[in-house]
Every structure is written in C-alpha cells, then in structure tokens.
C-alpha cells in the first residue's frame, strides 16, 4: 500500500524574521479604519447628546393630527383682567386684531405670512408668529340631512381673540416698510387690524391700559349711580 505525501500531517516552521520583514515593507500602506460599536447607554465625551438646531415647528397644523374631532367653540375671552398676547414681546413691530374675535383658517394665515415675506424680500428681518392653527374644522356636503355624525375633516384653523397679536417683525427695517407689509397682510385676512410697536400699552378686552387708565380701575365693579344723576343724562326734548 503506497502512501502519498498528503497522507500524513505536515507542519511548517516560519521564522520570526519573515513577519518583521513584512511589517517593514507595509509601513507606508494605510490601515483600514476599524469602526467599534458605540454603547448608547454610556455617554461618551466625543458623543453629542443634544442638538443646538431647534426642532421644526409647523404652526399651520398640530403634530397630534385630527384623531379627536374638535368642537366649534369660541375664542377665549379673558374676563379676569389678563392682557396676555396683546403686546409685542419678541420683535419691534406687530399686527393686532382690532375687530371682534374670529376663527381664521390656516390657509389664510399662510397667505398673510407669505405676503409679508414677499414685501420684505431681500431685507434682513425675522418673522414671529404668535398664533397656531390647532383647531380642526369639520364640514358636510350641501343638502345633507341633520344627524349621522359631525362630518369629515376639512382644514385647520386658529381661534384668535380680540386685540391679539398675530405677527411680529424684528430687523433692520424702516417703519413705513413694515407698515406697508402689515397692511398687505391685513388685506388677506378677515377682520380689521392695527399696527403696534414695542412698548405700546396692553389691551384688556377693547380698552387700552394707558397712562390715564389703570388695571385697578378696570377691575373695580361698576358703580350704581343715583336716579337723579342717571335721569340727568337723558336728553330732553323740551328745554327745562
């Protein structure tokens, strides 16, 4: 029976000088980058756990969606004397609703914001939005009988109370240019609007809290005048 060379195991001895010669010849060759897995549970010094860039906020549609059907409702009327949202806080100029409260669709708010940007094209400014379209509006078709549900989703809208700031502007802008931009934006929105500056007095309802009017006077209940004083104010048809 003949036995070949491969019938028995063969052991080869490689000297250490062979490996040292390979290292010396491969010193100029760059080694491939080895990526080690990062443990998310243990924070590292080179790993950023936050982002300095603010998250994108869509003020024309809420993040939650329209799963719950909103009631029509009315804009909140602050009867306790609050003046929140009636003054310019972030910018230098603002546009304020002067007529009664209303529900403004998101499409009209977007058109008004785009109108301001188009008027101020090429200038350095920043636009602030003080309202958000977070109320769902549901409609039915024409000539539909009453009942059988509220209807399907149509659009988003914002409840804007009276004397509420909608937009603010800040930047190196002339006041007349800002007035013209807000005038064009007011023409795209329902209702009447007025131009306000930073530092203007707040508004409680429809009354401006100026130097002659204080919050204590507005909080004070109405006094009941005597009959002779009340009757004296009634205009007489014939002279006394």
Buried (B, 14 or more C-beta within 10 A) or exposed (E): EEEEEEEEEEEEEEEEEEEEEEEEEEEEEEEEEEEEEEEEEEEEEEEEEEEEEEEEEEBBBBEEEBEEEBEEEEBEEBEEEEBEBBBBEBBBBBBBBBEEBBBBBBEBBBEBBEBBEEBBEEEEBEBBBBBBBBBBBBEBEEEEEEEEEEEEBEBBBBBBBBBBBBBBBBBEBEEEBBEEBBBBBBEBBBBEBBBBEBEBBBBBBEBBBEEEEEEEEEEEEEEEEEEEEEEEEEEEEEEE
